[in-house]
Amino acid sequence: MEMQRRQFIQGAAALGAGALVASLTGCATGPSTSMSDTGTDTATSGGAEIPQGFAAEDFEESAVILEPITDFVKEHTYDIVVVGAGTAGLPAVLTALEEGATVACLQKESTAISQGCAGAGACLQESTELGIKRFMSTYAELCEYRVNYELLKTYVEHSGETIMWISRQAQEAGYPNAKNSSEVFEYGEGAQVLYIKNDSAVKPESNLQLIQALAAMAEDRGADFYYSTPGVQLIKDSEGSVTGVVGQTSDGFELFNATKAVILATGDYQNNSSMVDRFSPDLSRFARKQVNKTGDGILMSAMAGGHITPVHHSRQMHDFDSGPMPDEPFLCVNENGDRFMDESMPSTSAVNILRFQDAADPGKYSMIFDSNYQTQVTDWGGRPADEAKLRQYVPGEGGGEGVVESLIDTHYADTLDELADKLGIPAANLIASVERYNELAKSGVDVDFGKDQAYLKPIDTPPFWGRHRWIRITATCGGIAVNGNYQVIDSQNEPIPGLYATGFGAGDLCGAADWSIYWAGMSVGSCMNSGRVAALHAITGALEPSHPAEWDEFKETYTASK
């Protein structure tokens, strides 16, 4: 088959500064294909332009290639090409297969990748219309009203079905959920929402094992996976529709034509320091939990005419894995042994204070308490953990189910000097901080930071406990702008035909300083839902699956958590 005429186009009208995107009107097979072989016209001079709002350094730290790619060692054609085999990508792949499409999945890593342990959604069948609206209103308030209501509406209307469908897929893949649970959220006047949650695993396992099981099943069902093959450039035709994506392998560039759509599921941009410095500069000094999340989908979409959502981008930065009682307001000291905040703030907001720490990695600090902690936590209405649970996180004693081995860093000692030595912080400073804290507890007034008297408890009864905590970037939560179908939109808010973006590389579901955890599992649930929604819309033009998961099929499996 002979290669049809191809051309490159510039997206200057859509982007302002413009972007060069490889364009394709026809395709052919062959061991190696070159644009120059076909007498290609080009509308560019002087090389590729950088999309408005981005910089050359953004691309240098990503897999994306700005310069037009003209030579391909192989060419493939599928209905749907998904870029990214993760929390959003696998639901997209499996949904597309169920809807009868041929599917390829390009993955930068050598295997499928995912994080987290739970995914949650709203079960419409057991929720009232007013309840749904009240949930949306409550969520918006918790997000400081920086919410994309179109994406929130998509989440509320479709996430319950997605979560139940994932439960079905997990069962069929031979990796059933560790636990299914539900909770009724009541908002008065009979308004309620039923929240349902899949816990895919017990830590230290995570969604990683589930997603890898789903990938194996998807391959058995006919999807083709191309591992160690990042997507590096989108292909557009002369009318502006995305018709494919270029993948880079060890042998060279391969062209993946998509007759229906390319669905980007490449994750966030936390490992692209240039993008972090530009779009989330207050996170620049914090360590990253993930690897190779370099904003590839965002950058490719921008080259195709998309635009990134307005800053400030939300972020997920919390540490729930270093031991029990993560939100109890114990004394906290930095790596220098100094108290630095009112500890009664939610732990998910601690980053807003930690960023002012004068440290190479400002996310590290320690919680300090004594052997009276159970009585103290009970008195202020918290949930104390028994000592056996604490000891699971003590080096040389810890481990076991639910414990992440790399985060075992809780210590106890009969003296503060000894505790400071174990924590690796200056003993004199820790002792001074504890003595000052005890003075405040005795007076009943925190004149240093203003913590409520109820939480001011003396630290005077050995053994003394200390737990290292490490707040890192779990996710950056701002991506390329999309509509409610997860279609990438241009500067005029019009969808770019053939292009979808999902997960944390797409949209601004929550725009608050910190991602709201009003519903545990909502982040994973929204990522899974976005992949399913994108595939459904790309194939059917609607959001009604041909094999939906029904509540009657699953209601007995979701046990009430309260």
GIHU-V945333 format. One record per pair of residues at least 24 apart in sequence whose ideal C-beta (glycine too) atoms are under 8 Angstrom apart, sorted by sequence separation. I is the first residue (numbers start at 1). GAP is how many residues later the second one is. If there is no record, write none. Layout:
BEGIN
((I;GAP) (I;GAP))
END
This chain:
BEGIN
((3;24) (4;24) (20;24) (44;24) (78;24) (79;24) (80;24) (81;24) (82;24) (84;24) (85;24) (90;24) (132;24) (178;24) (269;24) (335;24) (479;24) (482;24) (503;24) (506;24) (3;25) (78;25) (81;25) (175;25) (229;25) (268;25) (269;25) (334;25) (340;25) (434;25) (479;25) (480;25) (482;25) (502;25) (2;26) (42;26) (78;26) (85;26) (86;26) (267;26) (269;26) (479;26) (480;26) (481;26) (1;27) (3;27) (20;27) (85;27) (86;27) (87;27) (266;27) (268;27) (320;27) (477;27) (479;27) (480;27) (481;27) (503;27) (1;28) (20;28) (76;28) (85;28) (86;28) (87;28) (170;28) (226;28) (234;28) (319;28) (476;28) (479;28) (502;28) (503;28) (1;29) (6;29) (19;29) (20;29) (87;29) (266;29) (269;29) (279;29) (318;29) (335;29) (475;29) (478;29) (479;29) (502;29) (3;30) (19;30) (40;30) (170;30) (226;30) (266;30) (267;30) (318;30) (334;30) (335;30) (478;30) (18;31) (19;31) (167;31) (266;31) (280;31) (286;31) (317;31) (334;31) (335;31) (477;31) (502;31) (6;32) (8;32) (17;32) (19;32) (164;32) (166;32) (264;32) (265;32) (266;32) (279;32) (280;32) (283;32) (333;32) (477;32) (502;32) (5;33) (7;33) (10;33) (17;33) (18;33) (35;33) (122;33) (124;33) (163;33) (231;33) (264;33) (280;33) (332;33) (333;33) (477;33) (478;33) (501;33) (3;34) (4;34) (5;34) (6;34) (7;34) (8;34) (9;34) (10;34) (17;34) (18;34) (36;34) (121;34) (122;34) (160;34) (163;34) (175;34) (279;34) (283;34) (317;34) (332;34) (500;34) (3;35) (5;35) (7;35) (8;35) (17;35) (35;35) (125;35) (163;35) (175;35) (231;35) (280;35) (332;35) (333;35) (7;36) (8;36) (15;36) (16;36) (17;36) (34;36) (35;36) (124;36) (160;36) (264;36) (315;36) (331;36) (332;36) (12;37) (15;37) (34;37) (121;37) (122;37) (123;37) (124;37) (173;37) (264;37) (330;37) (331;37) (500;37) (33;38) (121;38) (122;38) (175;38) (330;38) (331;38) (477;38) (500;38) (10;39) (32;39) (33;39) (120;39) (121;39) (174;39) (175;39) (328;39) (330;39) (11;40) (32;40) (121;40) (170;40) (173;40) (475;40) (32;41) (121;41) (123;41) (173;41) (31;42) (33;42) (121;42) (31;43) (120;43) (170;43) (173;43) (174;43) (330;43) (423;43) (119;44) (170;44) (173;44) (422;44) (486;44) (30;45) (63;45) (169;45) (172;45) (328;45) (419;45) (423;45) (20;46) (22;46) (29;46) (317;46) (419;46) (477;46) (22;47) (28;47) (119;47) (415;47) (419;47) (486;47) (487;47) (20;48) (22;48) (27;48) (169;48) (325;48) (414;48) (416;48) (475;48) (485;48) (486;48) (138;49) (328;49) (413;49) (414;49) (415;49) (485;49) (27;50) (135;50) (413;50) (414;50) (487;50) (329;51) (368;51) (412;51) (413;51) (486;51) (135;52) (325;52) (412;52) (485;52) (134;53) (412;53) (131;54) (134;54) (328;54) (411;54) (412;54) (131;55) (245;55) (327;55) (328;55) (410;55) (411;55) (131;56) (328;56) (410;56) (411;56) (130;57) (134;57) (325;57) (366;57) (410;57) (126;58) (133;58) (135;58) (325;58) (409;58) (410;58) (485;58) (123;59) (130;59) (134;59) (325;59) (366;59) (409;59) (8;60) (130;60) (131;60) (325;60) (130;61) (131;61) (132;61) (324;61) (128;62) (131;62) (242;62) (323;62) (368;62) (128;63) (407;63) (128;64) (232;64) (127;65) (128;65) (231;65) (240;65) (286;65) (324;65) (368;65) (126;66) (127;66) (230;66) (231;66) (234;66) (324;66) (368;66) (127;67) (233;67) (234;67) (323;67) (126;68) (232;68) (236;68) (283;68) (286;68) (125;69) (231;69) (234;69) (286;69) (323;69) (324;69) (233;70) (234;70) (285;70) (323;70) (91;71) (122;71) (123;71) (322;71) (122;72) (123;72) (283;72) (122;73) (123;73) (282;73) (121;74) (122;74) (285;74) (287;74) (380;74) (393;74) (91;75) (94;75) (120;75) (121;75) (285;75) (286;75) (379;75) (380;75) (390;75) (120;76) (285;76) (286;76) (287;76) (120;77) (285;77) (286;77) (380;77) (119;78) (120;78) (379;78) (118;79) (119;79) (118;80) (118;81) (119;81) (376;81) (117;82) (118;82) (322;82) (117;83) (321;83) (337;83) (117;84) (323;84) (117;85) (322;85) (372;85) (117;86) (321;86) (322;87) (323;87) (117;88) (119;88) (319;88) (322;88) (337;88) (370;88) (117;89) (335;89) (336;89) (337;89) (370;89) (372;89) (116;90) (117;90) (335;90) (336;90) (337;90) (369;90) (370;90) (371;90) (115;91) (116;91) (337;91) (338;91) (368;91) (370;91) (371;91) (114;92) (115;92) (333;92) (337;92) (370;92) (371;92) (373;92) (114;93) (115;93) (336;93) (337;93) (370;93) (371;93) (114;94) (339;94) (370;94) (371;94) (113;95) (337;95) (338;95) (369;95) (370;95) (112;96) (114;96) (333;96) (337;96) (368;96) (369;96) (114;97) (333;97) (339;97) (368;97) (113;98) (114;98) (339;98) (368;98) (112;99) (367;99) (112;100) (333;100) (366;100) (367;100) (111;101) (366;101) (112;102) (331;102) (366;102) (367;102) (112;103) (331;103) (365;103) (366;103) (111;104) (342;104) (364;104) (365;104) (364;105) (331;106) (364;106) (365;106) (342;107) (344;107) (363;107) (364;107) (341;108) (342;108) (343;108) (344;108) (363;108) (339;109) (342;109) (363;109) (105;110) (339;110) (344;111) (343;112) (105;113) (103;115) (111;116) (110;117) (354;117) (105;118) (107;118) (109;118) (110;118) (203;118) (103;119) (104;119) (105;119) (107;119) (109;119) (87;120) (94;120) (102;120) (103;120) (104;120) (105;120) (106;120) (107;120) (108;120) (351;120) (90;121) (97;121) (103;121) (104;121) (105;121) (107;121) (108;121) (350;121) (93;122) (104;122) (107;122) (108;122) (329;122) (94;123) (106;123) (107;123) (108;123) (87;124) (90;124) (94;124) (97;124) (106;124) (86;125) (90;125) (93;125) (97;125) (106;125) (85;126) (97;126) (329;126) (94;127) (96;127) (90;128) (331;128) (85;130) (93;130) (106;139) (85;140) (106;141) (85;142) (326;143) (323;144) (322;145) (78;146) (322;146) (83;147) (84;147) (322;147) (76;148) (83;148) (322;148) (106;150) (319;150) (319;151) (104;152) (319;152) (318;153) (319;153) (317;154) (317;155) (317;156) (318;156) (316;157) (317;157) (108;158) (315;158) (316;158) (101;159) (315;159) (316;159) (315;160) (148;161) (315;161) (316;161) (352;161) (83;162) (314;162) (315;162) (352;162) (69;163) (81;163) (313;163) (314;163) (351;163) (69;164) (81;164) (313;164) (314;164) (349;164) (68;165) (313;165) (349;165) (312;166) (348;166) (63;167) (65;167) (311;167) (348;167) (63;168) (64;168) (65;168) (146;168) (63;169) (64;169) (309;169) (348;169) (308;170) (309;170) (92;171) (143;171) (308;171) (309;171) (308;172) (309;172) (92;173) (307;173) (308;173) (72;174) (89;174) (115;174) (306;174) (307;174) (81;175) (115;175) (306;175) (73;176) (81;176) (89;176) (69;177) (74;177) (81;177) (88;177) (73;178) (76;178) (78;178) (80;178) (87;178) (302;178) (73;179) (75;179) (76;179) (77;179) (78;179) (79;179) (83;179) (86;179) (301;179) (72;180) (73;180) (74;180) (75;180) (76;180) (77;180) (78;180) (79;180) (80;180) (81;180) (82;180) (83;180) (84;180) (85;180) (65;181) (71;181) (72;181) (73;181) (74;181) (76;181) (78;181) (79;181) (80;181) (81;181) (82;181) (83;181) (84;181) (86;181) (298;181) (71;182) (72;182) (75;182) (77;182) (80;182) (81;182) (83;182) (84;182) (297;182) (298;182) (306;182) (307;182) (65;183) (72;183) (80;183) (82;183) (83;183) (84;183) (109;183) (287;183) (289;183) (290;183) (297;183) (305;183) (306;183) (307;183) (69;184) (108;184) (288;184) (289;184) (290;184) (304;184) (306;184) (307;184) (63;185) (286;185) (287;185) (288;185) (289;185) (290;185) (305;185) (286;186) (287;186) (305;186) (286;187) (301;187) (108;188) (283;190) (306;190) (305;191) (304;192) (283;193) (306;193) (314;194) (301;195) (304;195) (306;195) (313;195) (280;196) (314;196) (279;197) (314;197) (317;197) (203;198) (204;198) (280;198) (301;198) (309;198) (310;198) (313;198) (314;198) (315;198) (316;198) (202;199) (203;199) (204;199) (279;199) (309;199) (312;199) (314;199) (315;199) (316;199) (318;199) (202;200) (203;200) (204;200) (276;200) (301;200) (314;200) (315;200) (203;201) (204;201) (312;201) (314;201) (309;202) (270;203) (298;203) (297;204) (270;205) (270;206) (268;207) (269;207) (298;207) (316;207) (268;208) (297;208) (268;209) (296;209) (297;209) (61;210) (62;210) (269;210) (295;210) (22;211) (24;211) (61;211) (268;211) (21;212) (22;212) (23;212) (24;212) (25;212) (61;212) (21;213) (22;213) (23;213) (24;213) (25;213) (61;213) (83;213) (84;213) (21;214) (22;214) (23;214) (58;214) (60;214) (61;214) (83;214) (21;215) (23;215) (58;216) (264;216) (27;217) (57;217) (58;217) (83;217) (24;219) (55;219) (24;220) (58;220) (33;222) (55;223) (22;224) (264;224) (14;226) (9;227) (27;228) (9;229) (27;230) (7;231) (9;231) (24;231) (63;231) (62;232) (64;232) (24;233) (61;233) (62;233) (63;233) (62;234) (64;235) (264;235) (268;235) (64;236) (262;236) (264;236) (265;236) (267;236) (268;236) (269;236) (58;237) (62;237) (66;237) (261;237) (262;237) (263;237) (264;237) (265;237) (266;237) (267;237) (268;237) (260;238) (261;238) (262;238) (263;238) (264;238) (265;238) (267;238) (64;239) (261;239) (263;239) (266;239) (59;240) (258;240) (265;240) (58;241) (264;241) (264;242) (54;245) (51;248) (54;248) (53;249) (51;251) (51;252) (53;254) (54;254) (242;254) (52;255) (53;255) (241;255) (242;255) (243;255) (51;256) (240;256) (241;256) (242;256) (240;257) (241;257) (242;257) (239;258) (234;265) (265;266) (263;268) (263;271) (263;272) (261;273) (263;275) (261;277) (260;278) (261;278) (260;279) (21;282) (19;283) (20;283) (21;283) (19;284) (21;284) (19;285) (19;286) (15;287) (15;290) (14;291) (11;292) (15;292) (11;293) (11;294) (207;317) (197;323) (198;323) (195;324) (197;324) (197;328) (154;330) (151;331) (153;331) (154;331) (154;332) (150;333) (151;333) (150;334) (155;354) (151;356) (151;357) (152;357) (151;358) (115;359) (148;359) (148;360) (148;361) (146;362) (147;362) (163;362) (166;362) (196;362) (147;363) (148;363) (162;363) (146;364) (147;364) (197;364) (146;365) (163;365) (146;366) (159;366) (162;366) (163;366) (143;367) (144;367) (155;367) (159;367) (162;367) (165;367) (143;368) (144;368) (143;369) (144;369) (142;370) (155;370) (159;370) (162;370) (155;371) (158;371) (162;371) (143;373) (142;374) (155;374) (158;374) (180;374) (151;375) (154;375) (158;375) (142;376) (154;376) (182;376) (184;376) (139;377) (180;377) (181;377) (182;377) (183;377) (180;378) (181;378) (182;378) (183;378) (184;378) (139;379) (154;379) (180;379) (181;379) (182;379) (183;379) (138;380) (139;380) (165;380) (181;380) (168;381) (167;382) (165;383) (161;384) (165;384) (158;385) (164;385) (168;385) (164;386) (168;386) (161;387) (162;387) (164;387) (167;387) (161;388) (154;389) (164;389) (164;390) (167;390) (160;391) (120;399) (120;400) (120;401) (118;402) (119;402) (120;402) (118;403) (120;404) (121;404) (116;405) (119;405) (120;405) (118;406) (119;406) (116;407) (116;408) (119;408) (121;408) (119;409) (92;410) (89;413) (88;414) (89;414) (88;415) (87;416) (86;417) (84;419) (126;425) (125;426) (123;428) (126;429) (101;434) (123;435) (95;436) (99;436) (87;437) (91;437) (95;437) (99;437) (91;438) (93;438) (101;438) (88;439) (92;439) (96;439) (100;439) (87;440) (88;440) (91;440) (92;440) (95;440) (99;440) (86;441) (87;441) (90;441) (91;441) (95;441) (99;441) (88;442) (89;442) (92;442) (93;442) (96;442) (88;443) (92;443) (96;443) (87;444) (91;444) (88;446) (99;446) (98;447) (99;447) (98;448) (82;449) (98;449) (95;450) (82;453) (80;455) (80;458) (80;459) (79;460) (16;475) (14;476) (15;476) (14;477) (14;478))
END
